[in-house]
Amino acid sequence: MLKKILLSFVVFFIFISCTNKKDILYYQDLKDKTQAPINYVSNEIQINDILYIKIDALVPESTKPFNLEINPTTALNIETLKVQGYLVSQEGTIVFPILGTLKVVGKSTLELQQMLVKMLEDNGYIKDANVNVRVINSKVTVLGEVRNPGTYSFGEQNISLNQAIGYAGDLTINGIRKDVLLIRENNGTRTYIKLDLTSSNWFTSPYYYVKQNDVIIVNPNGAKIMTSGYLANVGNVLGIMSFALTLFIILKK
């Protein structure tokens, strides 16, 4: 009986330590030298985004009423800009100098740039205005079976889900590649999307590129779950096996 118990222990630990490469390798359906067009997307401005808006013109004096006043003694960095930037309200608006309250949520930064140029020129405030709009608090949260879970900021217009996972140090060996959950909030709606990282089918989907405030959750596989309790401690496992072996020797005598 005890021999069967010890054998069961050995079989159990061999079983949980085994993995199939089909569960580990990324994008297994890709062939060598495969090519596909890249479809860049423009992320829409969301509630609680912080916008940095800079206006330039041939006559610099004409832009002063519309630009943020930066204290020359203050070091110009992203944290300073966040404090002095335009926070998108719960109503999806910002209050811009002279132009007043503007509805910005749902627009891309390019669309907002074009809207501001038109308003400035049509109202005779600035001629040949050049407007630059950036979202300066874009972030993505990666949780679960990754090496460095956390929230990561990014300044690019587009980063892929692969890059976001790269920020978190990649999936651990215990992360389920076929069941990665993407949580996305947009225009008051929360969407849950399951992605399979062993396939490239989602490369052309709306979920290839990360949007600000996305949450990525990597679930643990069965082996990780089974060893997450008492048996997760190597000392505990060795203790159990040692006790079983000792008991077997005593009863054998």
JOBEL-V942485 format. One record per pair of residues at least 12 apart in sequence whose C-alpha atoms are under 7 Angstrom apart, sorted by the first residue. I is the first residue (numbers start at 1). J is the second residue. D is the distance in Angstrom with one decimal. If there is no record, write none. Layout:
# JOBEL-V942485
I/J/D  I/J/D
This chain:
# JOBEL-V942485
2/248/6.1  16/223/5.0  23/177/6.5  24/177/6.6  25/198/6.2  26/197/5.7  26/198/4.3  26/199/6.9  27/197/6.1  27/198/4.3  27/199/4.3  27/200/5.1  28/198/5.6  28/199/5.9  29/199/5.9  29/200/6.7  30/200/6.9  42/108/5.9  43/108/5.8  43/211/6.2  44/106/5.0  44/107/5.1  44/108/4.4  45/104/6.7  45/105/4.9  45/106/5.4  45/107/5.6  45/108/5.8  45/109/7.0  46/105/5.2  46/106/6.5  47/88/5.2  47/89/5.9  47/90/5.8  47/92/5.5  47/105/6.5  48/87/5.9  48/88/5.0  48/89/6.2  49/87/5.9  49/88/5.4  49/135/6.5  49/137/6.3  50/82/6.4  50/85/5.8  50/86/5.3  50/87/4.4  50/88/6.3  50/135/5.7  50/136/5.8  50/137/5.9  51/85/5.5  51/86/4.9  51/87/6.4  51/133/6.7  51/134/5.6  51/135/4.7  51/136/6.1  52/81/6.9  52/85/5.2  52/86/6.5  52/133/5.7  52/134/5.2  52/135/6.4  52/136/6.6  53/132/5.7  53/133/4.6  53/134/6.6  54/67/6.0  54/131/5.8  54/132/5.2  54/133/6.6  55/67/6.3  55/129/6.8  55/130/5.7  55/131/4.6  55/132/6.4  56/129/6.0  56/130/5.0  56/131/6.4  57/128/6.2  57/129/5.0  57/130/6.0  62/126/6.2  65/97/6.8  66/97/5.5  82/136/6.8  92/104/6.0  92/105/4.7  93/105/6.7  109/133/5.6  109/134/6.5  113/131/5.5  113/132/6.3  113/133/6.2  117/129/5.9  117/130/6.9  117/131/6.5  136/155/6.4  137/153/6.8  138/153/5.7  138/154/5.7  138/155/6.6  138/212/4.8  138/213/6.8  139/151/6.6  139/152/5.4  139/153/4.1  139/154/5.9  139/212/5.2  139/213/5.4  140/152/5.4  140/153/6.5  140/212/6.0  140/213/5.1  140/214/5.1  140/215/6.0  141/214/6.4  141/215/4.7  141/216/6.1  142/165/6.9  142/168/6.6  142/215/5.9  142/216/4.7  142/217/6.0  143/216/6.2  143/217/4.8  143/218/6.3  144/217/5.5  144/218/4.8  144/219/5.9  145/171/5.8  145/172/5.6  145/174/6.5  145/175/4.9  145/218/5.3  145/219/6.1  145/220/5.8  146/168/6.2  146/169/6.4  146/170/5.6  146/171/4.2  146/172/5.2  147/168/6.1  147/169/5.1  147/170/6.2  147/171/6.3  147/172/6.0  148/168/4.7  148/169/5.6  149/168/5.6  158/209/6.4  159/209/5.7  159/210/5.8  160/208/5.6  160/209/4.1  160/210/5.4  161/208/5.8  161/209/5.7  161/210/5.5  174/220/5.6  174/221/5.5  174/224/6.0  175/218/6.0  175/219/5.8  175/220/4.8  175/221/5.9  176/218/6.5  176/219/5.7  176/220/5.8  176/221/5.5  177/196/6.0  177/197/5.1  177/198/6.1  178/195/6.6  178/196/4.0  178/197/5.7  178/198/6.2  179/194/6.0  179/195/5.9  179/196/5.7  179/219/6.8  180/194/5.6  180/195/5.1  180/196/6.4  180/217/6.0  180/218/4.9  180/219/6.6  181/193/5.7  181/194/4.7  181/195/6.3  181/216/5.8  181/217/5.0  181/218/6.4  182/194/6.3  182/215/5.8  182/216/4.7  182/217/6.5  183/214/5.8  183/215/5.0  183/216/6.4  184/214/5.0  184/215/6.7
